[in-house]
Amino acid sequence: TGSTLKVTPALPAALSGAGTAAAAGPDSNTPSAAAAGWTLEIHTGEPAPVTGARLLTGTRLDAEFPPHEFRLATTLATNALLENQGAEVAFWVTQGFRDLLTIGDQRRADLFARQHHRDRPLHHHTVEVEERLDARGNVLTPFDPATLMPIAAQLVRRGVRTAAVALAHSYLNPAHEQAVGRVLRAAGFTSITLSAELSPLIRLLPRARTAVVNAALAPVMDAFVEKVRACLGPAARTFFCLTSAGGLEEPETFRARDSLLSGPAGGVAGCAAAARRAGFSRILTLDMGGTSTDVARWEGDFLYQFEQRLGQSVILAPSLRIETVAAGGGSICDVAPTGLTVGPRSAGADPGPACYGRGGPLTLTDVNLLLGRLDPGKAGIPLSRPPALAALETLKHKMTDHGLPVPADDATLLHGLLKIAVGRMAEAVRSISVRDGVDPAGCTLVAFGGAGPQHACAIADQLGIPQILVPRDAGLLSASGAAAALPERFAERQMLQPLADAVLNLPPVVAELEAGALHSLNHPAGQIRRRLAEVRLQGQDTSLTLDFAEPGGLAPAFAEEFQKLYGYPPPPHRPLELVSLRVIASPPAPEEAAEVFPETSDLSIPPTASGPHLLQDAFSTLIIDPGWSARQGSQGSWLLARISGKAGSGTDSALAPSPAAFDSPAPAPAPAPASASAPAAPTPPQQQQPAPVETESEAATAELFRCRFQGLVDAMGELLRRTAVSTNVKERLDYSCALLDADGRLLVNAPHIPVHLGALGKCVRRSVAVLPPRPGDVLVTNDPACGGSHLPDVTVICPVFAPSGILLGYTANRAHHAEIGGITPGSMPAFARNLAEEGVVLPPMHLVKAGVSCENEVAHRLTGAPFPTRALADNLADLRAQTAAARHGAAALLELCQAHGEETLRARLGQLTAQARRALARTLETAPLTDARAVEALDDGTPIAVSLTKSGGRLTVDFTGSGAVHPGNRNATPAVVRSAVLYVLRLWTGEPIPLNEGFLDLVDLVLPPGFLNPDFAADPAHSPAVVGGNVETSQRVVDTLLHALRLEAGSQGTMNNVIFGNASFGHYETVCGGSGAGPGYAGTDAVHTHMTNTAITDMEILERRYPVRLEEFSIRPHSGGAGAFPGGRGAVRRYHFRAPLTVSLLTEHRLTPPIGLVGGGPGACGGQWLTLPDGARQDLPGTVTLAVEAGTTLHLHTPGGGGWGAGGPGSASPEI
């Protein structure tokens, strides 16, 4: 569409000529001439960037542009993706994987949602292609073009012209994808994206997602770029598009997927240019706009990532490493069960903040306006205080309704809201620096965007950053970054080779990549700017990106970076793997004049003055806080420095005077920037005195601490994921991290795996009762008698002591080790008769004692059991990763203690459980709990009986009537049952509160002796087996509780555990199924439910690592329960084993179906069978361990969910 301008009172001379205009005025709808009071809408018929160029160059609509260079950065593709406004796409995928993009990695987005939402798919049609390659790229099933031509022709007749093609292992051999592309082109498709051509990297799922995203956006983006180019005509001597990597590409090679993060990338490029001019080499960037804040790091060159997430789409493409937090000027200030919130919801542009006068809610912009931190007279649009004040009153009423204390004066509340926003932004900056081993205090903060400079001092104070650079064109830096960007080309190659072998042959590979990059760049001054290698420990998924000059330096560079990031050296005897190589070609950056910041100035702000000061132009606002000085540079930028001995208190003090101060006359403007094309720097007002210091807002302070505690455990989880060796941790994400108080009560968790979380508190309490904590200790255990779940789940506990010696609390994590011994590989035997047969039991013991490693003692225990571990090196590597994560959390807690004091910290920790306790109390007040009881049974008939009753404000959960100790492995420890109860209580309350043991404060749990409370002997050989209790019984307990509460029909009620391996390896995965329907919503197909949420290994990685071929992973037809709201459908997963292996299955709902409720039908039972090498079928029970021959195929069909309500659609069929 053409651009539209509303102009009052007259048409700009630059736009005279061609075009159309519509005008409206006070007396006539068709005026003969524009006059004061008239508004003209001008439709140019040209894209907005072209109209902008005409305004800048003074070019009439009927005139040609003067010679120029044009650089385009646009959010067009990003908006089209988020709004699902792309082209109609046909997706072509290897046979057996038609539902690849729907199932994804099988995880649900919200751990505690009963109704699971998936993004609408970007593709509209799916076609399975009969072809197959093996994990080395060899052809197993040839592709026959004749099979596709009729389908392609039919789609073209229906108007479909856009295709995305993603075939298994095409990154190794693209021949089949190319052949499909030729068929589609011959049939009439005009836009075709081939996954291996776009991203020749292992992992089918993200490669397919990237191909579909690019395909959906390519016609939209290509048409837009071509229209801009045509409108500019031959006067555009060069035409470049800005990419997400901060570089420039010509339209001929520009891909739609490369534009998605080009806006934020332009800002970082502008920051880099400003930092170079000012002489800074280590910066953290802060870009705050209307809806979000972007942060990044730059250290003399860009930091890249090669996979990014936008919405639920994962895109493989080079981009700058940018973190985004949903905190911007439009972030809504509201009340939630946890307290006051700022974001993540935004008021957007319409209705916008309350001060826009269009009925919007209170936002951060309103907060700044009411605090006098924004000059309405200099804003680009009218801002009004009365509607902002009215919105503030509405918030205060909501606080009263939620029982939150309302401060006596508005300023206190406003400052509290401001502190929350600043805290969230500071956490994002901390995340991108501290997690990489970088101290923020050693960096300069570069603030830009409309509101970045407005909050920079407060953020810098929180992070200890000593100086801030505000570029001269801070409000327009994303645009000026496009001017500073350079043409560049990436060339990459997947290697996946042992580093020791690869280095011998790297020089010719690197030379070939460099030649390709330079040829593609096609620039006379082109040079290789960087060489990047991704290296990892063999068996790990997470790699480190290393700059290198010579291949021989990669191994020592890896060791140095590993130590810097994780605090311990890499395992000395573990080989390294070279994952990929990349080279970047670009011309050298042009020389720029340095910007200097004189010590003296004739500006109205002395170099050593205390704030506050407000500097504002039409595009950005800068607040200089108390304790900071400011100097303007020779090119118009501002350099702020913390005054020695006067550390600012950030948002703890009033940051600007009252609005009346803006009525005073402004001083003379500051000197213009050196660049005539850049907007002028904001002009400083007269010196102003700070307002009185605020009184604390209790609600805001509580929310600040909650956010910091949550950030602490989130960072622990991210560190553990990146450093662990086990596939279960790094790919399946089968781990959890938590913060506990000094009594060992669970307070905050990173919501990973629910079955872990409720058990961690009991595990910590039992462990420290055995081994009282001391400074420098780290404990380890997996003992079910001490709060463990099953033996592969190993818990690491780190006590945290204040400098005074007082115990503050504990950080802990639990991770599923791929191997811990036992009678079968993978340590999950289907028919273990006792605990010893399931693996090695680690009673609570020291992993580190008073700072001294006890790893040898742990190793002795792991190898000295009757059925020892088969992978000691991996166990020890994962324990080191768990220790590093726990210590990282402990260090963050100590940092909080030093900042706020021991008593304050302990009091704030104690407040966290109160929120959960109040939430359950509110639910108990309103829930009738009439006949809240249910009895369900395992497939072998073992009953699970539960009743829930309330009395005197307390809830009794009674499992009397449940089965006796199980002769097999379905015994669940009390810790696992507590986890299930805690999870269901969180679902029942329906409030977005962190899962902690406060939910159990009002609960009396009755667990009679039996399979939900078995007795454990000192000798594991005389203790009951528990592996199935953790993964299967826990699911059935949850469904029984939900049945008793009538909250939701039965979900698949199993984790569908599949374990296969031999003496050299073991692989374990859990498989999704259908979720149960509930009141007002249908179940979800093929998703992980309730007590688990692990990702499933990508089929290409699975096949490369193990002797197995995955032949199908799809949604199982006709398996959801019938009902007004049908249950979700299960999944089909088919494995072909290429070597003799031992296979174990642990499953439920093979004989009894998931129940429907309120008249809804049951979901279909699951089933499994083998196709033997001779073609015969062998049916299997739900629990089995057996040896299979090479050439055997395992068929796994998972259960569907139950339906809700009588009538309506439904499809459950119990037949397999």
Secondary structure, DSSP 4 states (H G I P E B T S, - for coil): ---EEEESSS--GGG-SSSEEEEE-SS-SS-SS--TT-EEEEE-SS-HHHHHHHHHHT--TTSPPPSEEEEE---HHHHHHHTT-S--EEEEEETT-TTHHHHTTS--S-TT-SS---PPPS-SEEEEE--EE-TTS-EEE---GGGTHHHHHHHHHTT--EEEEE-TTTTT-THHHHHHHHHHHHHT--EEEEHHHH---S-HHHHHHHHHHHHHHHHHHHHHHHHHHHHHGGGEEEEEEE-TTS-EE-TTT--GGGGTTHHHHHHHHHHHHHHHHHT-SSEEEEEE-SS-EEEEEESSSB-EES-EEETTEEE-S-EE-EEEES-STTEEEEEETTEEEEEEEE-TTTT-SGGGSSS---BHHHHHHHTT-S-GGGSSS---HHHHHHHHHHHHHHHHHTTPPPPSSHHHHHHHHHHHHHHHHHHHHHHHHHTTT--GGGSEEEEETTTHHHHHHHHHHHHT--EEEE-TTGGGHHHHHHHH--B-EEEEEEEEEEHHHHGGGHHHHHHHHHHHHHHHH--TT-EEEEEEEEEEETT-S--EEEE-SSGGGHHHHHHHHHHHHHSSPPPTTSPEEEEEEEEEEEPPPPP-PPP---S---SSS-TT----EEEE-SS-EEEE-TTEEEEE-TTS-EEEEEPTT----GGGS--S--GGGGGSPP-PPPPPPS-TTSPPPPBP----PPPPPPPP-HHHHHHHHHHHHHHHHHHHHHHHHHH---HHHHTS--EEEEEEETT--EEEEE-S-HHHHHHHHHHHHHHHHHS---TT-EEEE--GGGT--STTEEEEEEEEE-TTS-EEEEEEEEEE-S---SSSTTS--TT-SSGGGG-----SEEEEETTEE-HHHHHHHHHSSSS--S-HHHHHHHHHHHHHHHHHHHHHHHHHHHHH-HHHHHHHHHHHHHHHHHHHHHHHHH---TT-EEEEE-TT--EEEEEEEEETTEEEEE-TT-----SSS----HHHHHHHHHHHHHHHH-------GGGGTTEEEE--SBTTB----SSGGGS---HHIIIIIHHHHHHHHHHHHT-------S--EEEEEETTEEEEEE--BPPPPBTTB---SSB--TT--PPPPPHHHHHHHSSEEEEEEEEPTT-SPPSSBPPPP-EEEEEEESS-EEEEEE---SSSPPPPBTTPPPPPPPEEEEE-TTS-EEE--SEEEEEE-TT-EEEEEPPPPPPBSSSS--------
